[in-house]
Amino acid sequence: MKNHFRLSVIILSSIYFSSISLHVYAENFPDTNNSIYKESVYFLQGKNILRGYDDGTFRPENKINRAEFLKILISSNFAEELERGDYKRTCFSDIPNAYEWYAPYACLAKGYGIIKGYDGNLLKPAQNINFAEASKIITNVYKNGVKEDPSLWYKNYIKFMAENKLIPPHLTEFDHEITRGEMAEMIARVIKKDESKLEGYLEFRKTKYGESTLPTWESLSGESASSNNTDTLVVDIPHPGPFIEGQYISNYKQWIKANYNPGENNNQITENEKSSIKSNLTTLINQKRSAAQKNTFTENSILETTAQTFAEHLVANAFYSHTNLFGKDPFDRVKENNYEGFVAESIVWQSDGANDAIDWWKNSAIHWNNIMQEDFINAGIGIAKEPVGGYIIVLLIGA
């Protein structure tokens, strides 16, 4: 492993940039010419780190999944190891066979401690990679030795990225799914730092793109620079649900937006309010199912608890996803609570209540098909109230 920023890569075709032409690149991807990350894309192309698609495009706005991201980072930095092939090729339980194209990159990364995977020894190769995950991989590839914070796994990786000015200012959410252009920008900054060219590059971006401020851990997390507290805060006051992943978590973003005081509970829904919405929603759904000659839902306590916990988790952390901040999807979460059946999850954000939720789900074919699925007979509803108004409603349904 490397203990510095050096990028160990076999450069098949190099481009020399004098101090005068430091940011002039050969423009080979027409669809990238209007991207704010085009300089990074062409810079990495010149170092044979990035390639485009067969049609001559790069598609900088496309999301990049975990397998693709690992291939770029690992192939660029571990060419000799890949050449030798001294690694296992079936290191994750969801790699179906040793001949999957991404297997060597994933297994080498696991062997070097760059990634661990999800619970159940899962890689989830097709899942889009988010900012927090990308920061960990980049940090572990280029700067071995950063210790993981046991209370918040991504904190030290993002702090490292921020302190070394490697984060593009447009990345502001930890769960943001990285685009190909954003990936190129972060990797290019690492290389430029190693080449002592990062400061000049940042001045160039400031002039051309107006990037006058750089993200810090404090600006991203809302944590006070003078505080020793981590981004994970256990609030001593009671809160509406049983727990949120074992504790009450917040990054303060919604509290700040709503002018809440630090430590103040940001889930203000009453039990009566929550019960009323759940009752109305259950009635409306069962009416629709009965009209379609489907069995009505039976309330399931495991699905109910899982849905409520997740609704609170989403509100407290001010994000919207079917995967929690610990990388667990609905299947992971119900399995932890000993539910054996197949499940589907429908969520509505900033809802006015039961009728509004039904209207929104009916306008989304995938959500409404799940709700009307004949094989689903169990249901659990979770409801949390956002500090700026509205509800988030989580409907977990299963066989």
N, C-alpha and C positions, 0 to 999 in steps of 0.2 A: 504493500500500500504506500501511497505517497504522503509525505508529511509536509507538503508545501503546495504552492499554487500551480506548479509546473504541469503543463499538459503534455503527456507523453504520447505523441501521435506521429505516425509515419505520414509525412506530407508528400503526396505524389505530385502535386503541382503547387508551387508557392508563388506568391505575388509580393514584391517588395514595395513598401510604401515609404517614401521619403517624408521628412517632417512637413514638407509643403503639401504633399498629396495624401496625408494620413487618412483622410476619410473619403477618398475617391475609390469606388469599387466598380468592377465590371458588372453591368446590369444584365443578367441572363434570364431572369424570371419576370416577364411582363406584368404578371398579376401582383408583383411585390413592389413595383416602382412607386406606388402611392402609399405604401405602408410606412408607419413611423419606425418600423424595425428593419427597413430595407438594408441599412448600412451593416447591421449585424448579420443578416442573412447572407449578404454577399461576402462579408469578411470570413465567415465560417465556410462558405462555399470555396473560397480561395484556398483555404487550408484543408480542403477535402473532408471536412467534418459533416457537412450537410449536402444532401442532394435533393433535387426536386422530383416531381412525378414524371411519368413517361410522356405526358403531353406537354412538358416544358414549363409547367407551373410549379409554384412552391406552396400556394394556399396558406398564407401567413395567418389568416383568421380561423383556420380549422383547429379544432381541439386535438390534443395529442394524448393517446392512451398510455397506460403504464408500460406496456411491452415496447412500444415505439420509443418512448423516452429512454428506457433502459438500453435499448440497442444503440442509440446515438452516443450516450455517455460511456457505456462499457466498451464499444468497439473503438472509440476514439482514444481511450486511455489504457486498455488492456489488450492491445493487439498481439503481443507476444504470448500472453496466457491463452488467448483464444486460438492462436496458431498451434500451441502445444496440445490443447484439448484436455488439460489435466483438471477436469471438473466434472461433477455429476450433471446429468441432463434431465433428471426426473426429481428435482428437489422440492417441488410444490405439488400438493395433491390435485390441483386443477390444471396441471400440465398433462394433457392426455397421453402423450408419448414423447420419447426422447428426440423425435425428429421435428417437433414444432420449431418454426424458424426462430422464435424468441427464447427457446429453452437454454442455449448456452449463455446468453447474456444475463438471464434471470438467475441461473444457478451460480454463475461466477460472482454476480453481485451478492448473492446470499452467502456464498463461501467467504467473501471478504468482509462481511458484516455491513455492507452498504444498505441492504434492505433486510427486513425480517418477514414481511408478509402479514396477512391478516390472521385472526384467530382461525384455527382449523388448518393451519399451514396452507393458506390460500394466497395466490399471487394476484388474482383478478386482473389478468392481462388486458382485457378489453375495456376496462373501466378508465374513463378519462382521469388523468393525473391532476391533482390540485396543487395549489401554491405551496401548502405546508409539506406535502409529500415530495414535491420537486426540490424544495429547499434542503430537505434531509439528504436526498440522493446527491445533489450537486455538492453539498458540504462534505459528505462522506467520500466522494470520489476525489475531490481536489484538496481537501484539508482533513486528513485523518486525525482523530484525536479529540474532536468536539464531543463532549459527554452529553448524553441525553438527560434532560430534566425529568425526574421520575413523576413529578406532579403534572407536567404538561409536555408531552413528548416532543413537540415541534418547536418549543420556545428557544432553546439554545441554537438550533439550526437557523431559525429566522433572525435571531440576534446576530449571529455570525455574518449572515448575508447582508444585513442592514449595516453593521459596523464597517464592513468592507465595501459598501456602496455598490452592491451587486443586484439590488432590487429595482426594477423599473418603477417609476412613481405611479404608474397606472395600476399596479397590483396593490389592492387595499384590503382584500378579504382572504383569510386563510384558506377557505374552502373554494376559492375561485378556480375554475378549471382552466388550466394553462393552454394557451394557443401556441401554434408552431412559431409564430413571430416572437412571442414572449419568451419561449424557450431559447430561441436564438439570441435574444438580447441578454439573458442571464449568463449563458455560456460565453458569449463574446466578452462580457465584462470581466469574467474570471480570467480569460486569456490575456486581455489587455492589462489587467492588474499585474499579472506575472511578467508581462513585457514592459512594465512601468509606463504604460500609455493610457491608463484609465483616466487620470485627471484631465488630460487633454481631450479625451473622448467625451467626458462629461461636460466640459466647457463647450464643445461642439454641439452637443445635444441641447444645452441651455440656450445657445444662440439660435439654433435652427428650430427646436421644438418647444422652447419655453419651459424646459424642465428645471426650474429654479430651486426646488426642494427635493430632498431625498427621503424616502420612508425610513422611519426608525422603529424599533420595537415598541416604544411608547406610543407613537402615533398610530401604529397598526392595532395595538392591543387595548389602548386606553389606559394602560398602567402608568402611574406616576413615575417620572424619572427619579424622584427622590425617595420612592418607596421601595422597600425590600420585598413587598408582596409579589407573588407570582400572578399570572393571569387567571389562575384558578383560585377562587375565593370561597371558603366555606362560611356561609352567612349563619349567624347564631339564632336569628329570629325564625319562627315557624314559617313554612311556606305551604301552598295549597296541596301539592302532591306529596306522595310518600318519600320520594327522593328523585334526584336527576343524576343518573349514573353514579349513585352513591353519595352525592353531595350537591349543593346548590352552586351552580357554575355561572359566571357572567364575565364578559369582557367589557362591560360597561357601555357598549355602543348605544344600546337602546336607552339606557338610563340617562346618558348624557343628552341624547336627542330629546328626551321627554322631561329634562330637568329634574330627574330623580336624584336624591342624595345617595352618596356611596353607602352601601350596606342596606339600602331600602329595598324591600321586596318589590320586584317589578311585575309580578303576576297578581293582578288585583281582582280576579274573578271570585265571586262568592260561590259557595256550594249550591245554593238555591238557583243561582243564575246558570251554573254549569248543568245542574240536573234538569232544568227546564229545557235547555237547548238540546241536550241528549235525548230527552223524551220526545220532543217534537221531531227531531231528525230521525229517530228510530221509527216513529209512526209514519212519517212521509215515505221513507225508504220501503217499509213493509207494504204500504198501500200500493206503491209502484210495482213491487214484486208480485203482490197478489193479483193485480190487474193483468200482469203478464203470465199468470198461472205458475208462478215460482213460489217455492217455500219461503215463508217469512224467516227473518234472521232470529237466531237465539242468542241472547246476551252471554258472552263468554268472559269470565273473570280474568283469565290470563291475557286475552287480547285487550280487555279494558285497561288493565294496569299498564301493559306495554304501550298502548296508544297514549294514555295520559302522561306517562313518563316522557315519551318522545315529544309530545306537544309542548311540555314545559321546557324541555331541552332546547327546542327550536327557538322559543321565545326568549329564553334567558341568554342564548348565544347569538341572537339576532341574525339568523340565517335560515334558508329555505332549501331543504334537500330531503331525499329519502334515506340518506346515509348520515349517521351522526358524526360528531367530531372525532370519534374514536374509530371511524371506518366501518361501523357496523350497520348493515342494511336491515330491512324488515325481517328477513329470514334469520339473520344472526340474532336479532333482539328477541324474537319469539322462542327461538331455540334455547337461549339462555334461561328463559322462563318456563322451559319444559313443555312447550306446545309442539306437538309432533306433526300437525297437518300443514298443508301448503297454504300460504297466505298471499294476499295482495293488499296494498296500502294506497289509499286515496287521501290527499291533503288539499285543503283550501286555505288560502292565506288572506288575511284582512277581511274576513267574512262578517256580515251583519247578523248572521244567525243561521238557523236551519234552512229556511227557504232560499236564502242566498247561496248556501252551500250546494243545495240540490240543483239550483239553476246553473251554477258553474260546472258541476260535474256532468250534467246533461249535455253541456256544450263541448265536452271533451270525450270523444268516442272511447278512448282507452279506459278512462275512469268509469264511465257509465257502463261499459261492457263488464268491467270487474264487479260493479255493484249489482248488476242484473245477472251475473253468472249463476247458473242453476246449481252448480256443484258447491258453491259457497253457502254454508248454512249457519256459520258462527260469525259474531261481530263484536267489536269493542270500539268505543269512541273515546277519544281524548280531546279535551278542550282547554286552551289557555288563552288569556287575554293579553293583548299587546299594550304596552304603556302609551302608545300613540293612538290607541283606539282600534276596535275590531278584534276578531278572534282568529286564532288558528285552530282548525278542526282536523283531527287525524282520525280516519276511519280505517280500522284493520279488520279485514274479513278473511275467512278461511274455511277450508273443508273440515 
